[in-house]
Amino acid sequence: MAREFLAARGGTTRSLRVGFAAIVVALPHIGLAHGVGALESAMAAYGLGLGLVDAGCNMQAVAIEHHYGRPLMSTFHGAWTRGGVLGTLIALATHRWGFASPPRCS
């Protein structure tokens, strides 16, 4: 129990910061890639960032579970799913409202 608490307190902060930074840096490179190699590199960095964020969030959830002494992981995953569904619904609603899409670069 103490090991998970220590990992969640020190390791996840670093993991989340590095993961979010990798996502922020890689995402524009995916859109601006001029070749397959550049696209593969940017997508690899993006995937690594997503993995770090996912692992850090799960470690935080495990630490909270241990603190409360009862299972909560399904609640965290349910909230994550609800947020994704809500985001999708908002995107669909704004599309139907007629907001213009951003201009495409050619």
MMTF fields as JSON, N, C-alpha, C and O atoms, coordinates in Angstrom:
{
  "mmtfVersion": "1.0.0",
  "mmtfProducer": "UNKNOWN",
  "numBonds": 423,
  "numAtoms": 424,
  "numGroups": 106,
  "numChains": 1,
  "numModels": 1,
  "chainsPerModel": [1],
  "groupsPerChain": [106],
  "chainIdList": ["A"],
  "bondAtomList": [4, 2, 8, 6, 12, 10, 16, 14, 20, 18, 24, 22, 28, 26, 32, 30, 36, 34, 40, 38, 44, 42, 48, 46, 52, 50, 56, 54, 60, 58, 64, 62, 68, 66, 72, 70, 76, 74, 80, 78, 84, 82, 88, 86, 92, 90, 96, 94, 100, 98, 104, 102, 108, 106, 112, 110, 116, 114, 120, 118, 124, 122, 128, 126, 132, 130, 136, 134, 140, 138, 144, 142, 148, 146, 152, 150, 156, 154, 160, 158, 164, 162, 168, 166, 172, 170, 176, 174, 180, 178, 184, 182, 188, 186, 192, 190, 196, 194, 200, 198, 204, 202, 208, 206, 212, 210, 216, 214, 220, 218, 224, 222, 228, 226, 232, 230, 236, 234, 240, 238, 244, 242, 248, 246, 252, 250, 256, 254, 260, 258, 264, 262, 268, 266, 272, 270, 276, 274, 280, 278, 284, 282, 288, 286, 292, 290, 296, 294, 300, 298, 304, 302, 308, 306, 312, 310, 316, 314, 320, 318, 324, 322, 328, 326, 332, 330, 336, 334, 340, 338, 344, 342, 348, 346, 352, 350, 356, 354, 360, 358, 364, 362, 368, 366, 372, 370, 376, 374, 380, 378, 384, 382, 388, 386, 392, 390, 396, 394, 400, 398, 404, 402, 408, 406, 412, 410, 416, 414, 420, 418],
  "bondOrderList": [1, 1, 1, 1, 1, 1, 1, 1, 1, 1, 1, 1, 1, 1, 1, 1, 1, 1, 1, 1, 1, 1, 1, 1, 1, 1, 1, 1, 1, 1, 1, 1, 1, 1, 1, 1, 1, 1, 1, 1, 1, 1, 1, 1, 1, 1, 1, 1, 1, 1, 1, 1, 1, 1, 1, 1, 1, 1, 1, 1, 1, 1, 1, 1, 1, 1, 1, 1, 1, 1, 1, 1, 1, 1, 1, 1, 1, 1, 1, 1, 1, 1, 1, 1, 1, 1, 1, 1, 1, 1, 1, 1, 1, 1, 1, 1, 1, 1, 1, 1, 1, 1, 1, 1, 1],
  "groupList": [{"groupName": "MET", "atomNameList": ["N", "CA", "C", "O"], "elementList": ["N", "C", "C", "O"], "formalChargeList": [0, 0, 0, 0], "bondAtomList": [1, 0, 2, 1, 3, 2], "bondOrderList": [1, 1, 2], "singleLetterCode": "M", "chemCompType": "L-PEPTIDE LINKING"}, {"groupName": "ALA", "atomNameList": ["N", "CA", "C", "O"], "elementList": ["N", "C", "C", "O"], "formalChargeList": [0, 0, 0, 0], "bondAtomList": [1, 0, 2, 1, 3, 2], "bondOrderList": [1, 1, 2], "singleLetterCode": "A", "chemCompType": "L-PEPTIDE LINKING"}, {"groupName": "ARG", "atomNameList": ["N", "CA", "C", "O"], "elementList": ["N", "C", "C", "O"], "formalChargeList": [0, 0, 0, 0], "bondAtomList": [1, 0, 2, 1, 3, 2], "bondOrderList": [1, 1, 2], "singleLetterCode": "R", "chemCompType": "L-PEPTIDE LINKING"}, {"groupName": "GLU", "atomNameList": ["N", "CA", "C", "O"], "elementList": ["N", "C", "C", "O"], "formalChargeList": [0, 0, 0, 0], "bondAtomList": [1, 0, 2, 1, 3, 2], "bondOrderList": [1, 1, 2], "singleLetterCode": "E", "chemCompType": "L-PEPTIDE LINKING"}, {"groupName": "PHE", "atomNameList": ["N", "CA", "C", "O"], "elementList": ["N", "C", "C", "O"], "formalChargeList": [0, 0, 0, 0], "bondAtomList": [1, 0, 2, 1, 3, 2], "bondOrderList": [1, 1, 2], "singleLetterCode": "F", "chemCompType": "L-PEPTIDE LINKING"}, {"groupName": "LEU", "atomNameList": ["N", "CA", "C", "O"], "elementList": ["N", "C", "C", "O"], "formalChargeList": [0, 0, 0, 0], "bondAtomList": [1, 0, 2, 1, 3, 2], "bondOrderList": [1, 1, 2], "singleLetterCode": "L", "chemCompType": "L-PEPTIDE LINKING"}, {"groupName": "GLY", "atomNameList": ["N", "CA", "C", "O"], "elementList": ["N", "C", "C", "O"], "formalChargeList": [0, 0, 0, 0], "bondAtomList": [1, 0, 2, 1, 3, 2], "bondOrderList": [1, 1, 2], "singleLetterCode": "G", "chemCompType": "PEPTIDE LINKING"}, {"groupName": "THR", "atomNameList": ["N", "CA", "C", "O"], "elementList": ["N", "C", "C", "O"], "formalChargeList": [0, 0, 0, 0], "bondAtomList": [1, 0, 2, 1, 3, 2], "bondOrderList": [1, 1, 2], "singleLetterCode": "T", "chemCompType": "L-PEPTIDE LINKING"}, {"groupName": "SER", "atomNameList": ["N", "CA", "C", "O"], "elementList": ["N", "C", "C", "O"], "formalChargeList": [0, 0, 0, 0], "bondAtomList": [1, 0, 2, 1, 3, 2], "bondOrderList": [1, 1, 2], "singleLetterCode": "S", "chemCompType": "L-PEPTIDE LINKING"}, {"groupName": "VAL", "atomNameList": ["N", "CA", "C", "O"], "elementList": ["N", "C", "C", "O"], "formalChargeList": [0, 0, 0, 0], "bondAtomList": [1, 0, 2, 1, 3, 2], "bondOrderList": [1, 1, 2], "singleLetterCode": "V", "chemCompType": "L-PEPTIDE LINKING"}, {"groupName": "ILE", "atomNameList": ["N", "CA", "C", "O"], "elementList": ["N", "C", "C", "O"], "formalChargeList": [0, 0, 0, 0], "bondAtomList": [1, 0, 2, 1, 3, 2], "bondOrderList": [1, 1, 2], "singleLetterCode": "I", "chemCompType": "L-PEPTIDE LINKING"}, {"groupName": "PRO", "atomNameList": ["N", "CA", "C", "O"], "elementList": ["N", "C", "C", "O"], "formalChargeList": [0, 0, 0, 0], "bondAtomList": [1, 0, 2, 1, 3, 2], "bondOrderList": [1, 1, 2], "singleLetterCode": "P", "chemCompType": "L-PEPTIDE LINKING"}, {"groupName": "HIS", "atomNameList": ["N", "CA", "C", "O"], "elementList": ["N", "C", "C", "O"], "formalChargeList": [0, 0, 0, 0], "bondAtomList": [1, 0, 2, 1, 3, 2], "bondOrderList": [1, 1, 2], "singleLetterCode": "H", "chemCompType": "L-PEPTIDE LINKING"}, {"groupName": "TYR", "atomNameList": ["N", "CA", "C", "O"], "elementList": ["N", "C", "C", "O"], "formalChargeList": [0, 0, 0, 0], "bondAtomList": [1, 0, 2, 1, 3, 2], "bondOrderList": [1, 1, 2], "singleLetterCode": "Y", "chemCompType": "L-PEPTIDE LINKING"}, {"groupName": "ASP", "atomNameList": ["N", "CA", "C", "O"], "elementList": ["N", "C", "C", "O"], "formalChargeList": [0, 0, 0, 0], "bondAtomList": [1, 0, 2, 1, 3, 2], "bondOrderList": [1, 1, 2], "singleLetterCode": "D", "chemCompType": "L-PEPTIDE LINKING"}, {"groupName": "CYS", "atomNameList": ["N", "CA", "C", "O"], "elementList": ["N", "C", "C", "O"], "formalChargeList": [0, 0, 0, 0], "bondAtomList": [1, 0, 2, 1, 3, 2], "bondOrderList": [1, 1, 2], "singleLetterCode": "C", "chemCompType": "L-PEPTIDE LINKING"}, {"groupName": "ASN", "atomNameList": ["N", "CA", "C", "O"], "elementList": ["N", "C", "C", "O"], "formalChargeList": [0, 0, 0, 0], "bondAtomList": [1, 0, 2, 1, 3, 2], "bondOrderList": [1, 1, 2], "singleLetterCode": "N", "chemCompType": "L-PEPTIDE LINKING"}, {"groupName": "GLN", "atomNameList": ["N", "CA", "C", "O"], "elementList": ["N", "C", "C", "O"], "formalChargeList": [0, 0, 0, 0], "bondAtomList": [1, 0, 2, 1, 3, 2], "bondOrderList": [1, 1, 2], "singleLetterCode": "Q", "chemCompType": "L-PEPTIDE LINKING"}, {"groupName": "TRP", "atomNameList": ["N", "CA", "C", "O"], "elementList": ["N", "C", "C", "O"], "formalChargeList": [0, 0, 0, 0], "bondAtomList": [1, 0, 2, 1, 3, 2], "bondOrderList": [1, 1, 2], "singleLetterCode": "W", "chemCompType": "L-PEPTIDE LINKING"}],
  "groupTypeList": [0, 1, 2, 3, 4, 5, 1, 1, 2, 6, 6, 7, 7, 2, 8, 5, 2, 9, 6, 4, 1, 1, 10, 9, 9, 1, 5, 11, 12, 10, 6, 5, 1, 12, 6, 9, 6, 1, 5, 3, 8, 1, 0, 1, 1, 13, 6, 5, 6, 5, 6, 5, 9, 14, 1, 6, 15, 16, 0, 17, 1, 9, 1, 10, 3, 12, 12, 13, 6, 2, 11, 5, 0, 8, 7, 4, 12, 6, 1, 18, 7, 2, 6, 6, 9, 5, 6, 7, 5, 10, 1, 5, 1, 7, 12, 2, 18, 6, 4, 1, 8, 11, 11, 2, 15, 8],
  "groupIdList": [1, 2, 3, 4, 5, 6, 7, 8, 9, 10, 11, 12, 13, 14, 15, 16, 17, 18, 19, 20, 21, 22, 23, 24, 25, 26, 27, 28, 29, 30, 31, 32, 33, 34, 35, 36, 37, 38, 39, 40, 41, 42, 43, 44, 45, 46, 47, 48, 49, 50, 51, 52, 53, 54, 55, 56, 57, 58, 59, 60, 61, 62, 63, 64, 65, 66, 67, 68, 69, 70, 71, 72, 73, 74, 75, 76, 77, 78, 79, 80, 81, 82, 83, 84, 85, 86, 87, 88, 89, 90, 91, 92, 93, 94, 95, 96, 97, 98, 99, 100, 101, 102, 103, 104, 105, 106],
  "secStructList": [7, 2, 2, 2, 2, 2, 0, 0, 0, 0, 0, 2, 2, 2, 2, 2, 2, 2, 2, 2, 2, 2, 2, 2, 2, 2, 2, 2, 2, 2, 2, 2, 7, 7, 1, 2, 2, 2, 2, 2, 2, 2, 2, 2, 2, 2, 2, 2, 2, 2, 2, 2, 2, 2, 2, 2, 2, 2, 2, 2, 2, 2, 2, 2, 2, 2, 2, 2, 6, 1, 7, 7, 2, 2, 2, 2, 2, 2, 2, 2, 2, 2, 2, 2, 2, 2, 2, 2, 2, 2, 2, 2, 2, 2, 2, 2, 6, 6, 7, 7, 7, 7, 7, 7, 7, 7],
  "xCoordList": [0.815, 0.0, 0.862, 0.565, 1.914, 2.767, 3.469, 3.695, 3.822, 4.518, 3.629, 4.09, 2.351, 1.442, 1.235, 1.143, 1.163, 0.973, 2.168, 1.998, 3.377, 4.575, 4.67, 5.058, 4.322, 4.356, 3.341, 3.614, 2.178, 1.146, 1.516, 1.174, 2.193, 2.543, 3.694, 3.645, 4.718, 5.874, 5.92, 6.215, 5.631, 5.789, 4.728, 5.025, 3.511, 2.453, 2.523, 2.138, 2.997, 3.122, 4.065, 3.762, 5.186, 6.161, 5.597, 5.735, 4.97, 4.389, 3.342, 3.335, 2.469, 1.419, 1.997, 1.552, 2.964, 3.567, 4.267, 4.087, 5.063, 5.775, 4.786, 4.94, 3.769, 2.773, 2.001, 1.84, 1.52, 0.777, 1.675, 1.232, 2.927, 3.853, 4.089, 4.126, 4.248, 4.444, 3.23, 3.376, 2.039, 0.817, 0.753, 0.466, 1.021, 0.935, 1.962, 1.671, 3.149, 4.187, 3.923, 4.129, 3.469, 3.317, 2.105, 2.153, 1.035, -0.201, -0.042, -0.487, 0.564, 0.745, 1.685, 1.529, 2.66, 3.577, 2.861, 3.24, 1.837, 1.056, 0.361, 0.36, -0.22, -0.918, -0.006, -0.409, 1.217, 2.142, 3.207, 4.122, 3.106, 4.129, 4.19, 3.159, 5.41, 5.605, 6.058, 6.321, 6.149, 6.558, 6.118, 5.694, 6.227, 5.784, 6.634, 6.104, 7.92, 8.807, 8.479, 8.449, 8.236, 7.88, 6.532, 6.341, 5.598, 4.284, 4.39, 3.759, 5.179, 5.354, 5.991, 5.574, 6.99, 7.653, 6.702, 6.673, 5.927, 4.978, 3.886, 3.477, 3.416, 2.38, 2.926, 2.21, 4.184, 4.806, 4.923, 4.645, 5.333, 5.428, 4.048, 3.898, 3.05, 1.678, 1.183, 0.599, 1.413, 1.015, 1.728, 1.124, 3.012, 3.761, 3.176, 3.028, 2.845, 2.237, 0.904, 0.628, 0.062, -1.227, -1.043, -1.782, -0.062, 0.207, 0.658, 0.237, 1.511, 1.966, 0.814, 0.716, -0.048, -1.194, -2.148, -2.648, -2.396, -3.291, -2.73, -3.46, -1.456, -0.842, -0.857, -1.148, -0.547, -0.557, -1.936, -2.084, -2.948, -4.323, -4.744, -5.383, -4.393, -4.738, -4.024, -4.612, -2.767, -2.046, -2.692, -2.795, -3.122, -3.82, -5.108, -5.434, -5.843, -7.089, -6.842, -7.616, -5.77, -5.437, -5.084, -5.491, -4.336, -3.998, -5.254, -5.359, -6.2, -7.448, -8.257, -8.869, -8.258, -8.933, -8.36, -9.107, -7.048, -6.413, -6.745, -6.945, -6.803, -7.118, -8.537, -8.764, -9.492, -10.89, -11.185, -12.171, -10.351, -10.539, -11.686, -12.209, -12.077, -13.137, -12.877, -12.168, -13.453, -13.206, -13.855, -15.045, -13.062, -13.549, -13.128, -13.537, -12.313, -11.759, -12.858, -12.752, -13.913, -14.988, -15.673, -16.152, -15.724, -16.302, -15.449, -15.978, -14.126, -13.229, -13.36, -13.418, -13.407, -13.531, -14.902, -15.019, -15.932, -17.264, -17.304, -17.912, -16.667, -16.623, -15.84, -16.219, -14.756, -13.952, -14.802, -14.77, -15.56, -16.42, -17.532, -17.819, -18.162, -19.214, -18.676, -19.354, -17.467, -16.864, -16.625, -16.84, -16.179, -15.976, -17.276, -17.34, -18.32, -19.63, -20.168, -20.691, -20.046, -20.527, -19.774, -20.38, -18.465, -17.684, -18.103, -18.164, -18.393, -18.858, -20.211, -20.436, -21.106, -22.425, -22.329, -23.044, -21.46, -21.269, -20.711, -21.138, -19.755, -19.195, -20.259, -20.319, -21.098, -22.176, -23.184, -23.653, -23.518, -24.493, -23.958, -24.693, -22.709, -22.158, -22.04, -22.161, -21.808, -21.759, -23.139, -23.256, -24.166, -25.527, -25.974, -26.873, -25.356, -25.72, -25.153, -25.516, -24.282, -23.772, -22.502, -22.193, -21.766, -20.476, -19.556, -19.518, -18.838, -17.952, -16.756, -16.232, -16.341, -15.137, -13.931, -14.018, -12.804, -11.617, -11.161, -11.376, -10.54, -10.104, -9.034, -8.21, -9.047, -8.077, -6.885, -7.025, -5.716, -4.497, -4.306, -4.539, -3.895, -3.676, -2.299, -1.943],
  "yCoordList": [-1.193, 0.0, 1.261, 2.22, 1.258, 2.444, 2.682, 3.829, 1.598, 1.742, 2.448, 3.342, 2.046, 2.691, 4.157, 5.009, 4.445, 5.824, 6.676, 7.797, 6.147, 6.897, 7.066, 8.13, 6.028, 6.14, 7.167, 7.944, 7.169, 8.115, 9.539, 10.482, 9.709, 11.061, 11.652, 12.831, 10.88, 11.437, 11.113, 11.981, 9.872, 9.423, 9.934, 10.23, 10.041, 10.437, 11.909, 12.286, 12.724, 14.148, 14.317, 15.03, 13.669, 13.736, 13.081, 13.612, 11.938, 11.223, 12.072, 12.16, 12.688, 13.512, 14.749, 15.111, 15.387, 16.586, 16.246, 16.932, 15.187, 14.793, 14.33, 14.655, 13.57, 13.08, 14.207, 14.222, 15.154, 16.284, 17.135, 17.618, 17.322, 18.09, 17.375, 18.019, 16.061, 15.302, 15.422, 15.553, 15.38, 15.507, 16.887, 17.011, 17.916, 19.291, 19.532, 20.227, 18.971, 19.182, 18.321, 18.776, 17.083, 16.156, 16.466, 16.261, 16.949, 17.131, 18.069, 17.711, 19.238, 20.079, 19.441, 19.648, 18.667, 18.009, 16.943, 16.691, 16.323, 15.353, 16.058, 15.56, 17.204, 17.944, 18.588, 18.815, 18.885, 19.589, 18.686, 19.174, 17.374, 16.446, 16.471, 16.451, 16.513, 16.576, 15.256, 15.17, 14.243, 12.941, 11.848, 12.107, 10.629, 9.497, 9.351, 9.051, 9.555, 9.435, 10.456, 10.131, 11.681, 12.725, 12.429, 12.65, 11.93, 11.583, 10.423, 10.453, 9.409, 8.278, 8.716, 8.27, 9.577, 10.064, 10.866, 10.693, 11.741, 12.56, 11.702, 11.943, 10.704, 9.825, 8.96, 8.666, 8.553, 7.779, 8.628, 8.15, 9.887, 10.781, 11.042, 11.101, 11.197, 11.409, 10.179, 10.313, 9.002, 7.766, 7.572, 7.123, 7.906, 7.824, 8.777, 8.42, 9.984, 10.952, 10.469, 10.594, 9.912, 9.386, 8.243, 8.136, 7.391, 6.28, 6.766, 6.228, 7.778, 8.333, 8.961, 8.79, 9.68, 10.299, 9.226, 9.33, 8.206, 7.126, 6.401, 6.144, 6.073, 5.381, 6.252, 5.765, 7.524, 8.425, 8.574, 8.577, 8.698, 8.809, 7.532, 7.591, 6.375, 5.12, 4.954, 4.449, 5.374, 5.296, 6.208, 5.847, 7.377, 8.267, 7.624, 7.709, 6.98, 6.32, 5.186, 5.001, 4.422, 3.335, 3.892, 3.334, 4.98, 5.592, 6.074, 5.929, 6.642, 7.094, 5.903, 5.961, 4.808, 3.584, 3.094, 2.743, 3.07, 2.62, 3.549, 3.097, 4.829, 5.8, 5.596, 5.628, 5.385, 5.212, 3.789, 3.564, 2.828, 1.459, 0.731, -0.243, 1.184, 0.502, 0.683, 1.605, -0.201, -0.11, 1.125, 1.383, 1.868, 3.08, 3.162, 4.079, 2.206, 2.293, 2.329, 3.075, 1.532, 1.543, 2.904, 3.312, 3.604, 4.947, 5.912, 6.742, 5.8, 6.663, 6.384, 7.31, 5.106, 4.76, 5.163, 5.572, 5.05, 5.495, 6.993, 7.459, 7.748, 9.21, 9.581, 10.512, 8.865, 9.11, 8.869, 9.656, 7.77, 7.432, 8.457, 8.895, 8.841, 9.858, 11.165, 11.827, 11.541, 12.756, 12.662, 13.634, 11.497, 11.302, 11.364, 11.966, 10.74, 10.772, 12.195, 12.649, 12.9, 14.277, 15.173, 16.01, 14.998, 15.77, 15.503, 16.418, 14.233, 13.879, 14.511, 15.031, 14.465, 15.071, 16.58, 17.147, 17.219, 18.665, 18.962, 19.914, 18.145, 18.353, 18.167, 18.942, 17.147, 16.933, 18.074, 18.523, 18.543, 19.63, 20.909, 21.598, 21.231, 22.459, 22.323, 23.316, 21.116, 20.913, 21.167, 21.782, 20.699, 20.889, 22.345, 22.776, 23.102, 24.507, 25.352, 26.518, 24.78, 25.48, 26.286, 27.182, 25.995, 26.672, 26.261, 25.09, 27.182, 26.893, 26.084, 26.286, 25.181, 24.426, 25.319, 26.264, 25.031, 25.845, 25.637, 24.566, 26.64, 26.493, 25.409, 25.247, 24.68, 23.625, 24.186, 25.009, 23.737, 24.133, 23.226, 22.02, 23.778, 22.924, 23.127, 22.495],
  "zCoordList": [0.0, 0.0, 0.0, -0.713, 0.79, 0.855, -0.47, -0.856, -1.18, -2.45, -3.478, -4.189, -3.557, -4.492, -4.144, -5.028, -2.843, -2.417, -2.826, -3.305, -2.636, -3.009, -4.518, -5.0, -5.265, -6.724, -7.198, -8.113, -6.577, -6.98, -6.585, -7.299, -5.484, -5.042, -5.843, -6.193, -6.142, -6.839, -8.306, -9.128, -8.65, -10.017, -10.965, -12.122, -10.503, -11.425, -11.794, -12.901, -10.909, -11.236, -12.413, -13.369, -12.336, -13.415, -14.683, -15.785, -14.506, -15.646, -16.351, -17.579, -15.59, -16.194, -16.883, -17.973, -16.271, -16.881, -18.189, -19.194, -18.171, -19.386, -20.452, -21.629, -20.039, -20.985, -21.641, -22.861, -20.843, -21.418, -22.311, -23.353, -21.914, -22.753, -24.085, -25.134, -24.05, -25.294, -26.202, -27.418, -25.629, -26.422, -27.073, -28.264, -26.281, -26.792, -27.895, -28.869, -27.752, -28.763, -29.996, -31.122, -29.797, -30.923, -31.788, -33.001, -31.205, -31.965, -33.163, -34.254, -33.022, -34.216, -35.24, -36.444, -34.759, -35.69, -36.522, -37.665, -35.955, -36.725, -37.887, -39.012, -37.611, -38.66, -39.675, -40.816, -39.278, -40.169, -40.774, -41.438, -40.555, -41.043, -42.566, -43.238, -43.104, -44.555, -45.147, -46.346, -44.33, -44.837, -43.888, -42.762, -44.364, -43.564, -42.302, -41.233, -42.413, -41.248, -40.17, -38.983, -40.586, -39.624, -38.987, -37.791, -39.788, -39.257, -38.264, -37.208, -38.594, -37.682, -36.373, -35.304, -36.441, -35.233, -34.355, -33.136, -34.982, -34.228, -33.603, -32.467, -34.34, -33.801, -32.672, -31.715, -32.774, -31.694, -30.43, -29.33, -30.586, -29.429, -28.826, -27.606, -29.681, -29.211, -28.44, -27.365, -28.981, -28.309, -26.987, -26.013, -26.945, -25.696, -24.665, -23.497, -25.096, -24.183, -23.652, -22.459, -24.535, -24.086, -23.1, -22.121, -23.357, -22.442, -21.075, -20.051, -21.055, -19.774, -18.999, -17.784, -19.69, -19.024, -18.5, -17.38, -19.304, -18.886, -17.669, -16.712, -17.695, -16.56, -15.304, -14.211, -15.459, -14.31, -13.699, -12.477, -14.55, -14.032, -13.322, -12.272, -13.883, -13.228, -11.891, -10.934, -11.818, -10.536, -9.501, -8.329, -9.926, -8.998, -8.506, -7.322, -9.41, -9.026, -8.045, -7.106, -8.249, -7.326, -5.95, -4.932, -5.916, -4.632, -3.903, -2.685, -4.641, -4.024, -3.53, -2.463, -4.315, -3.87, -2.547, -1.633, -2.447, -1.206, -0.047, 1.081, -0.321, 0.732, 1.264, 2.474, 0.348, 0.757, 1.22, 1.921, 0.842, 1.275, 0.6, 1.144, -0.559, -1.3, -2.795, -3.2, -3.614, -5.059, -5.688, -5.502, -6.422, -7.092, -8.557, -9.27, -9.009, -10.367, -11.425, -12.399, -11.246, -12.241, -12.296, -13.354, -11.172, -11.154, -11.972, -12.712, -11.837, -12.61, -14.104, -14.912, -14.464, -15.883, -16.423, -17.578, -15.596, -16.013, -16.242, -17.206, -15.371, -15.54, -16.797, -17.507, -17.079, -18.28, -19.532, -20.478, -19.521, -20.662, -20.826, -21.94, -19.712, -19.79, -20.352, -21.137, -19.959, -20.498, -21.99, -22.714, -22.464, -23.9, -24.674, -25.746, -24.13, -24.787, -24.8, -25.817, -23.685, -23.621, -24.606, -25.275, -24.694, -25.657, -27.089, -27.909, -27.388, -28.724, -29.018, -30.11, -28.043, -28.241, -28.439, -29.266, -27.692, -27.865, -29.255, -29.908, -29.706, -31.043, -32.113, -33.068, -31.964, -32.936, -32.904, -33.949, -31.7, -31.578, -32.213, -32.919, -31.977, -32.557, -34.06, -34.778, -34.553, -36.001, -36.605, -37.665, -35.935, -36.437, -36.315, -37.037, -35.412, -35.264, -36.394, -36.543, -37.174, -38.346, -38.106, -38.891, -37.052, -36.876, -38.006, -38.382, -38.534, -39.651, -39.191, -38.096, -40.032, -39.76, -40.014, -40.798, -39.359, -39.63, -41.073, -41.641, -41.661, -43.054, -43.172, -42.272, -44.264, -44.503, -45.235, -46.14, -44.843, -45.532, -46.737, -46.648, -47.833, -49.021, -49.59, -50.585]
}
